[in-house]
Amino acid sequence: NAGVMQNPRHLVRRRGQEARLRCSPMKGHSHVYWYRQLPEEGLKFMVYLQKENIIDESGMPKERFSAEFPKEGPSILRIQQVVRGDSAAYFCASPAPGSSYNEQFFGPGTRLTVL
Amino acid sequence: AQTVTQSQPEMSVQEAETVTLSCTYDTSESDYYLFWYKQPPSRQMILVIRQEAYKQQNATENRFSVNFQKAAKSFSLKISDSQLGDAAMYFCAYRSLERSNYKLTFGKGTLLTVNP
């Protein structure tokens, strides 16, 4: 959905570098969900954040991955010392304001390639 | 923890024909939502249809309809009058209603090819 913005759309990093992925939820919304889609796989939940709070990080790898959603600015998913296995599409999603189902609308994704 | 299984990695259908994609799930919860998402080559995730578990009536959205069998934990998607634009990956997803965390659990997807 055009309301959820992600950048960059494509990101290339060499092994050992850091990757920063940004997500701005639908206007007026303060909830963000991050998902990872490995090649040939479905999306897997990583972390759920509200402004300045991590609500559920049960899907986050224990090392090298972190996420934040500051009071001002977009949510950031940070991957330190990237490895080839981090190559994937990373999606963020935001509940649709006013939806009785609170269904999630997804951004276009960031495709991370680790060389 | 909930799991979602899509047993058909690939399906194909002739244009204008009907195809059914399968999805089963495992949960101990009584209230939940089920969704079908479409992912075309652009990779954008597009919501196709949703179903509330407490509703017995199957959801329909134009050419898309579901067959929801709660006791069997089955949630299949039927696409009628298939069009070339329906070609995509289709993901079944589960969401709990028993907490305010709306995270989705996805199946591995079914790649649908539409033949002209």
Chai-1 contact restraints between the chains, C-beta under 6 A:
chainA,res_idxA,chainB,res_idxB,connection_type,confidence,min_distance_angstrom,max_distance_angstrom,comment,restraint_id
A,Y33,B,K103,contact,1.0,0.0,6.0,A-B,restraint_1
A,E41,B,K108,contact,1.0,0.0,6.0,A-B,restraint_2
A,G42,B,F91,contact,1.0,0.0,6.0,A-B,restraint_3
A,G42,B,F106,contact,1.0,0.0,6.0,A-B,restraint_4
A,G42,B,G107,contact,1.0,0.0,6.0,A-B,restraint_5
A,G42,B,K108,contact,1.0,0.0,6.0,A-B,restraint_6
A,G42,B,G109,contact,1.0,0.0,6.0,A-B,restraint_7
A,L43,B,F106,contact,1.0,0.0,6.0,A-B,restraint_8
A,F45,B,K103,contact,1.0,0.0,6.0,A-B,restraint_9
A,Y48,B,N101,contact,1.0,0.0,6.0,A-B,restraint_10
A,Y48,B,K103,contact,1.0,0.0,6.0,A-B,restraint_11
A,D56,B,N101,contact,1.0,0.0,6.0,A-B,restraint_12
A,Y101,B,R50,contact,1.0,0.0,6.0,A-B,restraint_13
A,N102,B,Y102,contact,1.0,0.0,6.0,A-B,restraint_14
A,E103,B,L47,contact,1.0,0.0,6.0,A-B,restraint_15
A,F106,B,M45,contact,1.0,0.0,6.0,A-B,restraint_16
A,P108,B,Q44,contact,1.0,0.0,6.0,A-B,restraint_17
A,G109,B,R43,contact,1.0,0.0,6.0,A-B,restraint_18
